[in-house]
Amino acid sequence: MIKFEKIRYKNFLSTGNTFTEIDLLKAKSTLIVGQNGAGKSTMLDAISFALFGKPHRSITKNQLINSINKKNCEVECEFTIGNARFKIVRGIAPNKFEIWRNGTMINQSSHAKEYQKILEQNYLKLNHKSFHQVVVLGSSSFIPFMQLPGGHRRDVIEDLLDIKVFSKMNSILKEKASILKEQLNENHYNNEIIKSKIDTQKKYIRDVTVLTEQTKKSKQDTIGEYNNDIRVLNETNAELSHDVENREEPLSKELGEFHDKKQNLLSYFSQFKTQMSTITKDAKFYEENLECPTCSQEIAEDVRNSKLKIAKDKAKELKSAMDRASIESTSIEANITKLGEELNIIRNKQKELHSNNNEISRLQRQITGIEEELATNVTADLREAQETLSNLNNSREGLLESKFEMNERQQYNSVILEMLKDTGIKTKIIKQYLPVINKLINQYLQILDFFVHFDLDESFQETIRSRHRDEFTYDSFSEGEKQRIDLALLFTWRQVAKMKNSVSTNLLMLDETFDSSLDHEGVDNLMKILYSLDEDTNVFVISHKGEILDGKFNEKIEFVKDKNFSRMK
């Protein structure tokens, strides 16, 4: 049970910067009076604002701030639920929203909407609409149950009977069903892709098998060609090797001998030139000198002639020898040139032999590589393709198993969703309570001297019959009669909430209910109901008719307007 204890507010609507505080437990019944605009209904808006962030009446948030001070609007509401004490603090300019439980503020890390949801779902166990159906009956912006659309009527009843959980479960399950549907669609899509890949892979394996045989034959043909090239090169190398082995050494030796002869001839030429120079020098001496330049003795003519003759004879011999040596040198040079050319041919054959050997090595490596490909790569390609096909088949089996599981879950969800529909479990629970609800409504209608038989069906549509079994609807009655029906429903909801122990509360507020369409007899009958309420109920009646209601309540609060600010007198 929610036991409201205190409401405090300042700079809220027409109140000033000093807190207006109302003890909600002070009296079992309290009459609140005052002139129009004095602030009688402000406490009702303050409680609603504190609990739900919006007032009871149709007032915008900006209008809630005192138009004179324009800041520091703050509302505090204190209540207990079981052994836990709560204090809700809300403010505007600056904005404030705090939930205190047993003196400790509850973590505000979540968004304001989530924070509000924590308050409503975890603690209050009711929302703005349900609160005003159970706690408040007013003539301002309050919409009586009978004037609510069918869906909103259901929300109120579900809150009262604490079966909103089924609606939440239904919403959660719908979300899960939607996700499951998406997963099934994705599964189907992936399955089609896998199926396409499997077909493609099978075709690829067939093609690879054909290509493997063709490739194998092609590579074997290439090996044959390479072996044939090696055979030809080996034959060529055999001929080249024979020439190189038989000719290189004799040629090199013979060429060396001719080079030695050439060297000797060069040495002879050098000697001949020296001797010729000496002979020429001596001959020149005897031709130019008649006496000895050293001792100045005359050189005899016969001696000079003898010396000159000897020199000329030697010169002839030397020239003849040099001519023979020159002829021999020419022959040697010719032989050297010829042998060099033959040796170059042999060396070119050596180079060709070396090149052929390199080519043979290259071809042998090529053959080895192709043989390895034949042994491994081609088979490996086929084996890899088969492994890929196996993996694809395994993936498809996994997708099919997942599909079967999801289909099974979808069937279960369909059954559960059917149970969680408004026509399912909730309707069965409501059916159990409907007789009690209708019984209580009719009891309160009789107390209010309105003798009709009122029935709500499973869709929360009313059937109203008179004593003569004439059928009526809510809209066919006068405002006073509608007021009696609204009051009967209000007290019924409170009684049902208390029986269900879902949103039971001590607070009951009637805003100008006595001022609208109730006649004196209706007022007396309503007072009978108020007097019959248990001791845990604190009733607040807001009214202009203070003179009529004076003396009928335990406590009276009067609001007045003082210097444009509302205050309690």
C-alpha positions in Angstrom: 0.0 0.0 0.0 1.2 3.5 -0.8 0.7 5.8 2.2 1.1 9.4 1.2 2.3 11.5 4.1 3.2 15.0 2.9 3.2 17.3 -0.1 5.4 20.5 -0.2 5.7 23.0 -3.0 6.9 26.6 -3.7 6.9 28.8 -6.8 4.5 26.3 -8.2 1.6 27.9 -10.1 0.4 30.8 -7.9 2.4 29.9 -4.8 5.4 32.0 -3.7 9.0 31.3 -2.7 8.0 29.9 0.7 7.0 26.2 0.9 3.3 25.4 1.2 3.2 22.2 3.2 0.2 19.9 3.6 0.2 17.0 6.0 -1.8 14.3 4.2 -2.2 12.1 7.3 -3.4 14.7 9.7 -7.1 13.9 9.4 -9.3 11.2 8.0 -11.3 13.8 6.0 -10.2 17.3 5.0 -12.3 20.0 3.3 -10.3 22.4 1.1 -12.0 25.7 0.3 -11.2 29.1 -1.2 -12.2 31.5 -3.9 -11.6 30.8 -7.6 -7.9 31.1 -8.4 -6.9 30.9 -4.7 -5.0 27.7 -5.3 -7.3 24.9 -4.0 -6.5 22.4 -6.7 -2.8 23.3 -6.7 -2.0 20.5 -4.2 -3.6 18.0 -6.6 -1.4 19.3 -9.5 1.6 19.3 -7.2 1.1 15.6 -6.2 0.6 14.6 -9.8 3.7 16.6 -10.9 5.9 15.1 -8.2 4.9 11.5 -9.0 4.6 11.7 -12.8 6.2 14.9 -14.0 3.0 16.4 -15.3 0.1 18.1 -13.5 -3.5 16.8 -13.0 -4.9 19.5 -15.1 -4.0 20.4 -18.7 -1.2 22.9 -17.9 2.1 23.1 -19.8 5.3 22.7 -17.9 6.3 26.3 -18.5 3.0 27.4 -17.0 3.7 25.5 -13.7 6.4 28.0 -12.8 5.2 31.0 -10.8 4.9 33.8 -13.3 6.3 36.4 -10.9 9.4 34.7 -9.5 9.9 32.6 -12.7 12.5 30.2 -11.0 13.1 27.8 -8.2 9.9 25.9 -8.8 10.1 22.8 -6.6 7.7 20.1 -5.4 8.4 17.4 -2.7 6.2 14.4 -2.0 6.8 12.0 0.8 5.2 8.5 1.2 5.9 5.0 2.5 5.5 1.7 0.8 5.7 -1.1 3.4 8.8 -0.3 5.5 10.4 1.9 2.9 10.2 5.6 3.1 10.3 7.6 -0.2 10.8 11.2 -1.1 10.3 12.5 -4.6 11.8 15.9 -5.5 11.1 17.7 -8.8 12.0 21.1 -9.9 11.8 23.5 -12.8 14.4 26.3 -13.5 16.6 24.5 -12.6 15.3 21.1 -13.6 15.5 18.5 -10.9 14.2 15.0 -10.5 15.3 12.9 -7.5 14.1 9.7 -5.9 15.1 9.1 -2.3 14.6 5.8 -0.6 15.3 5.5 3.1 17.4 8.7 3.0 19.5 7.5 0.0 19.1 8.9 -3.5 18.6 6.3 -6.2 21.2 6.3 -8.9 20.4 8.9 -11.6 22.8 7.6 -14.3 19.8 6.6 -16.5 17.9 8.9 -18.8 15.0 10.8 -17.2 12.4 8.7 -19.0 14.1 5.5 -17.6 14.3 7.1 -14.2 10.5 7.8 -14.3 9.9 4.2 -15.4 11.8 3.0 -12.4 9.6 5.1 -10.1 6.3 3.9 -11.8 7.2 0.2 -12.4 9.4 -0.6 -9.4 7.8 1.4 -6.6 4.4 3.1 -7.4 3.2 0.2 -9.5 0.8 2.5 -11.3 1.0 5.2 -14.0 -0.5 8.7 -14.4 -3.8 7.4 -15.8 -4.3 4.7 -13.2 -3.4 7.1 -10.4 -6.2 9.5 -11.4 -8.7 6.7 -11.7 -8.0 5.4 -8.2 -7.1 8.5 -6.3 -8.8 11.5 -8.0 -12.2 12.4 -9.1 -12.3 15.9 -10.5 -14.2 18.1 -12.7 -11.3 19.8 -14.5 -9.2 17.9 -16.9 -9.9 14.5 -15.3 -11.5 12.0 -17.8 -13.8 9.5 -16.0 -13.4 5.9 -16.8 -16.6 5.8 -18.9 -15.3 8.5 -21.1 -12.0 6.7 -21.9 -11.6 4.8 -25.1 -11.6 1.0 -24.9 -7.8 0.6 -25.0 -7.3 3.1 -22.2 -10.1 1.4 -20.1 -8.2 -1.8 -20.5 -4.9 -0.1 -19.3 -6.6 1.1 -16.2 -8.1 -2.4 -15.4 -4.8 -4.1 -16.1 -3.0 -1.8 -13.8 -5.6 -2.4 -11.0 -5.4 -6.1 -11.4 -1.6 -6.0 -11.7 -1.7 -8.0 -15.0 0.3 -5.4 -17.0 3.1 -7.9 -16.8 1.3 -10.0 -19.5 1.2 -7.0 -21.8 4.9 -6.4 -21.2 5.6 -10.1 -21.8 3.5 -9.8 -25.0 5.5 -6.8 -26.2 8.8 -8.5 -25.4 7.7 -11.7 -27.1 6.6 -9.7 -30.1 10.0 -8.1 -30.3 11.6 -11.5 -30.0 9.2 -12.9 -32.6 10.2 -10.1 -34.9 13.9 -10.7 -34.4 13.3 -14.5 -34.9 11.5 -13.7 -38.1 14.4 -11.7 -39.3 16.8 -14.5 -38.3 14.7 -17.0 -40.2 14.8 -14.7 -43.3 18.5 -14.3 -42.9 18.8 -18.1 -42.4 16.8 -18.7 -45.6 18.9 -16.1 -47.5 22.2 -17.7 -46.2 20.9 -21.2 -47.0 20.2 -20.1 -50.6 23.6 -18.6 -50.9 25.2 -21.8 -49.5 23.1 -23.9 -51.9 24.3 -21.8 -54.8 27.9 -22.1 -53.6 27.6 -25.9 -53.3 26.3 -26.2 -56.9 29.1 -23.9 -58.1 31.7 -25.9 -56.1 30.5 -29.2 -57.5 30.8 -27.8 -61.1 34.2 -26.5 -60.2 35.3 -30.0 -59.0 34.0 -31.5 -62.2 35.9 -29.0 -64.3 39.0 -29.4 -62.1 38.9 -33.2 -62.6 38.8 -32.7 -66.4 41.5 -30.0 -66.3 43.6 -32.2 -64.1 43.9 -34.9 -66.7 44.5 -32.3 -69.4 47.0 -30.5 -67.3 48.8 -33.8 -66.4 49.1 -34.7 -70.1 50.3 -31.2 -71.0 52.9 -31.2 -68.3 54.1 -34.7 -69.2 54.4 -33.5 -72.9 56.5 -30.6 -71.6 58.8 -32.9 -69.7 59.2 -35.0 -72.9 60.2 -31.8 -74.8 62.6 -30.8 -72.1 64.2 -34.2 -72.0 64.6 -34.1 -75.8 66.3 -30.7 -75.6 68.6 -32.1 -72.9 69.5 -35.1 -75.2 70.3 -32.8 -78.1 72.4 -30.5 -75.8 74.3 -33.5 -74.4 75.1 -34.7 -77.9 76.4 -31.2 -78.9 78.4 -31.1 -75.7 80.0 -34.5 -76.5 81.3 -33.1 -79.8 82.4 -29.9 -78.2 84.1 -31.7 -75.4 86.0 -33.9 -77.9 87.3 -30.9 -79.8 88.2 -29.0 -76.6 90.0 -31.9 -74.9 92.0 -33.0 -78.1 92.9 -29.6 -79.4 93.2 -27.1 -76.6 96.4 -28.4 -74.9 98.4 -29.0 -78.2 97.4 -25.6 -79.5 98.3 -23.9 -76.3 101.7 -25.6 -76.2 102.4 -24.8 -79.9 101.3 -21.2 -79.4 103.6 -21.0 -76.4 106.6 -22.2 -78.5 105.9 -19.6 -81.2 105.7 -16.9 -78.6 109.1 -18.1 -77.2 110.6 -18.0 -80.8 109.1 -14.5 -81.3 110.7 -13.4 -78.0 114.0 -14.8 -79.0 113.9 -13.0 -82.4 113.0 -9.8 -80.6 116.1 -10.4 -78.5 118.2 -11.0 -81.6 116.8 -7.9 -83.3 117.9 -5.9 -80.2 121.4 -7.3 -80.4 121.6 -6.7 -84.1 120.6 -3.1 -83.7 123.2 -2.7 -81.0 125.9 -4.2 -83.2 124.8 -2.2 -86.2 124.9 1.0 -84.2 128.5 0.1 -83.0 129.7 -0.7 -86.6 128.0 2.4 -88.0 129.7 4.5 -85.3 133.2 3.0 -86.0 132.8 3.4 -89.8 131.7 7.0 -89.3 134.8 7.6 -87.1 137.3 6.4 -89.7 135.4 8.3 -92.5 135.5 11.6 -90.6 138.9 11.4 -88.8 142.4 11.3 -90.4 144.2 11.4 -87.0 143.5 10.1 -83.6 141.7 12.6 -81.5 143.3 11.3 -78.4 147.0 11.1 -79.3 146.9 13.3 -82.4 148.8 10.7 -84.5 147.8 10.3 -88.1 145.8 7.3 -89.0 147.3 5.4 -91.9 145.2 5.2 -95.1 145.4 1.5 -95.3 144.4 1.1 -91.7 141.4 3.4 -92.3 140.4 1.5 -95.4 140.9 -1.8 -93.7 138.7 -0.7 -90.8 136.1 0.7 -93.1 136.0 -2.6 -95.2 135.7 -4.7 -92.0 132.8 -2.5 -90.8 131.0 -2.7 -94.2 131.4 -6.5 -94.3 130.0 -6.8 -90.8 127.2 -4.5 -91.6 126.3 -6.6 -94.6 126.4 -9.8 -92.5 124.2 -8.2 -89.9 121.8 -6.9 -92.5 121.6 -10.3 -94.0 121.0 -11.9 -90.6 118.3 -9.3 -89.8 116.6 -9.9 -93.1 116.5 -13.6 -92.4 115.2 -12.9 -88.9 112.5 -10.6 -90.2 111.3 -13.3 -92.6 111.3 -15.8 -89.8 109.4 -13.2 -87.6 106.8 -12.8 -90.2 106.3 -16.6 -90.4 106.1 -16.8 -86.6 103.5 -14.0 -86.4 101.4 -15.8 -89.0 101.6 -19.0 -87.1 100.8 -17.1 -83.8 97.7 -15.5 -85.5 96.6 -18.8 -86.9 97.0 -20.7 -83.7 95.3 -17.8 -81.8 92.3 -18.0 -84.0 92.1 -21.8 -83.6 92.5 -21.4 -79.9 89.6 -18.8 -79.8 87.4 -21.3 -81.7 88.2 -23.8 -79.0 87.5 -21.3 -76.2 84.2 -20.3 -77.9 83.4 -24.0 -77.9 84.2 -24.0 -74.2 81.8 -21.1 -73.6 79.1 -22.9 -75.7 79.7 -26.1 -73.6 79.3 -24.1 -70.4 76.1 -22.4 -71.7 74.7 -25.8 -72.7 75.5 -27.2 -69.3 73.6 -24.3 -67.7 70.7 -24.8 -70.0 70.7 -28.5 -69.2 70.6 -27.7 -65.5 67.7 -25.2 -66.0 65.7 -27.8 -68.0 66.4 -30.4 -65.3 65.1 -28.0 -62.6 62.0 -27.3 -64.8 61.4 -31.0 -65.1 61.8 -31.5 -61.3 59.3 -28.6 -60.7 56.7 -30.0 -63.1 57.1 -33.5 -61.6 56.5 -32.0 -58.2 53.4 -30.2 -59.5 52.1 -33.5 -60.9 52.7 -35.2 -57.6 51.2 -32.5 -55.4 49.7 -29.3 -56.8 47.1 -30.7 -59.2 46.0 -33.2 -56.6 46.1 -30.6 -53.9 43.8 -28.3 -55.9 41.3 -31.1 -56.3 41.6 -32.0 -52.6 41.2 -28.4 -51.5 38.1 -28.0 -53.7 36.6 -31.2 -52.1 37.4 -29.9 -48.6 35.7 -26.6 -49.5 32.6 -28.6 -50.7 32.6 -30.6 -47.5 32.7 -27.4 -45.4 29.9 -25.9 -47.4 27.8 -29.0 -46.8 28.5 -28.8 -43.1 27.5 -25.1 -43.0 24.3 -25.9 -44.8 23.5 -28.7 -42.3 24.1 -26.2 -39.5 21.8 -23.7 -41.1 19.1 -26.3 -41.6 19.4 -27.4 -37.9 19.2 -23.8 -36.9 16.2 -23.3 -39.1 14.4 -26.3 -37.5 15.2 -24.9 -34.0 13.9 -21.4 -35.0 10.8 -22.9 -36.6 10.1 -24.8 -33.4 10.7 -21.6 -31.3 8.4 -19.7 -33.7 5.6 -22.3 -33.1 6.1 -22.0 -29.3 6.1 -18.2 -29.6 2.9 -18.3 -31.6 1.2 -20.3 -28.9 2.5 -18.1 -26.2 1.5 -14.9 -28.1 -2.0 -16.3 -28.5 -2.1 -16.8 -24.7 -0.8 -13.3 -24.1 -3.3 -11.5 -26.3 -6.0 -9.4 -24.8 -8.3 -12.4 -25.5 -6.0 -14.8 -23.7 -4.8 -15.1 -20.1 -5.6 -11.5 -19.3 -9.2 -12.0 -20.4 -9.5 -15.1 -18.2 -8.2 -13.2 -15.2 -10.5 -10.2 -16.0 -13.4 -12.6 -16.3 -12.8 -13.8 -12.8 -12.8 -10.2 -11.5 -15.7 -8.9 -13.6 -18.5 -10.3 -11.4 -16.8 -8.7 -8.3 -16.3 -5.4 -10.2 -19.9 -5.3 -11.4 -21.2 -6.3 -8.0 -19.2 -3.4 -6.3 -20.3 -0.9 -8.9 -24.0 -1.7 -8.4 -23.6 -1.6 -4.6 -22.1 1.9 -4.7 -24.8 3.0 -7.2 -27.5 1.8 -4.7 -25.8 3.8 -1.9 -25.9 6.8 -4.2 -29.6 6.2 -4.7 -29.2 5.4 -8.4 -31.1 2.2 -9.0 -29.9 0.7 -12.3 -28.1 -2.5 -13.1 -24.7 -1.8 -14.4 -22.5 -4.4 -16.2 -19.1 -4.2 -17.8 -18.2 -6.9 -20.3 -14.8 -8.3 -21.2 -14.2 -5.4 -23.6 -15.1 -2.9 -20.8 -18.2 -1.8 -22.7 -21.1 -1.0 -20.4 -24.6 -2.3 -20.4 -27.0 -0.3 -18.2 -30.6 -1.5 -17.5 -33.4 0.1 -15.5 -35.7 -1.9 -13.3 -38.0 -2.3 -16.2 -35.1 -3.9 -18.2 -34.8 -0.9 -20.5 -31.2 -0.6 -21.9 -29.2 2.7 -21.6 -25.7 3.9 -22.3 -23.5 6.1 -20.2 -24.1 9.1 -22.6 -27.8 8.8 -22.3 -27.9 9.9 -18.6 -27.9 13.4 -17.1 -24.7 14.9 -15.8 -25.8 14.2 -12.2 -26.4 10.5 -13.0 -23.1 10.3 -14.9 -21.5 11.7 -11.8 -23.0 9.0 -9.7 -21.7 6.3 -12.1 -18.2 7.9 -12.0 -18.2 7.9 -8.2 -19.3 4.3 -8.1 -16.5 3.4 -10.5 -14.0 5.4 -8.5 -14.8 3.6 -5.2 -15.0 0.3 -7.0 -11.4 0.7 -8.4 -10.1 1.6 -5.0 -11.8 -1.4 -3.5 -10.5 -3.7 -6.2 -7.0 -2.3 -5.9 -7.1 -2.9 -2.2 -8.4 -6.5 -2.7 -5.6 -7.1 -5.2 -3.1 -5.2 -3.2 -1.6 -3.7 -6.4 -2.1 0.0 -6.2 -3.8 0.5 -2.9 -3.3 3.9 -1.4 -4.6 6.0 1.6 -5.2 9.1 -0.5 -8.6 10.0 -2.1 -9.1 13.4 -3.6 -12.4 14.8 -4.9 -11.9 18.0 -6.9 -15.2 20.0 -7.0 -17.2 16.8 -7.1 -19.7 18.2 -4.7 -20.0 21.4 -6.7 -21.0 20.0 -10.1 -24.1 17.9 -10.7 -24.9 16.3 -7.3 -28.0 17.4 -5.6 -28.4 17.5 -1.8 -29.5 13.9 -1.7 -26.5 12.9 -3.8 -24.2 14.9 -1.5 -25.6 13.1 1.5 -25.2 9.7 -0.2 -21.6 10.5 -1.2 -20.8 11.5 2.4 -22.2 8.1 3.5 -19.6 6.4 1.3 -16.9 8.7 2.6 -17.9 7.9 6.2 -17.8 4.2 5.4 -14.2 4.2 4.2 -11.7 2.5 6.5 -9.3 4.3 8.8 -6.4 4.0 6.4 -8.1 6.4 3.9 -7.4 10.1 4.0 -10.0 12.0 2.0 -9.5 15.5 0.6 -12.5 17.3 -0.8 -11.9 20.5 -2.9 -15.1 22.6 -3.0 -16.6 26.0 -3.4 -19.5 25.0 -1.2 -17.8 25.4 2.1 -21.0 26.6 3.8 -22.9 23.4 2.8 -20.0 21.1 3.8 -18.9 22.8 7.0 -18.9 20.5 10.0 -18.9 17.4 7.9 -15.1 17.0 7.8 -12.5 16.5 10.5 -10.2 19.2 9.1 -10.6 22.3 7.0 -8.0 24.1 4.9 -8.7 27.5 3.3 -6.6 29.0 0.5 -6.5 32.7 -0.1 -4.8 35.0 -2.6 -2.4 37.5 -0.9 -0.5 39.9 -3.1 -0.8 37.7 -6.1 0.4 34.6 -4.2 -1.6 31.7 -3.0 -1.2 30.7 0.6 -3.0 28.6 3.3 -5.0 30.7 5.7 
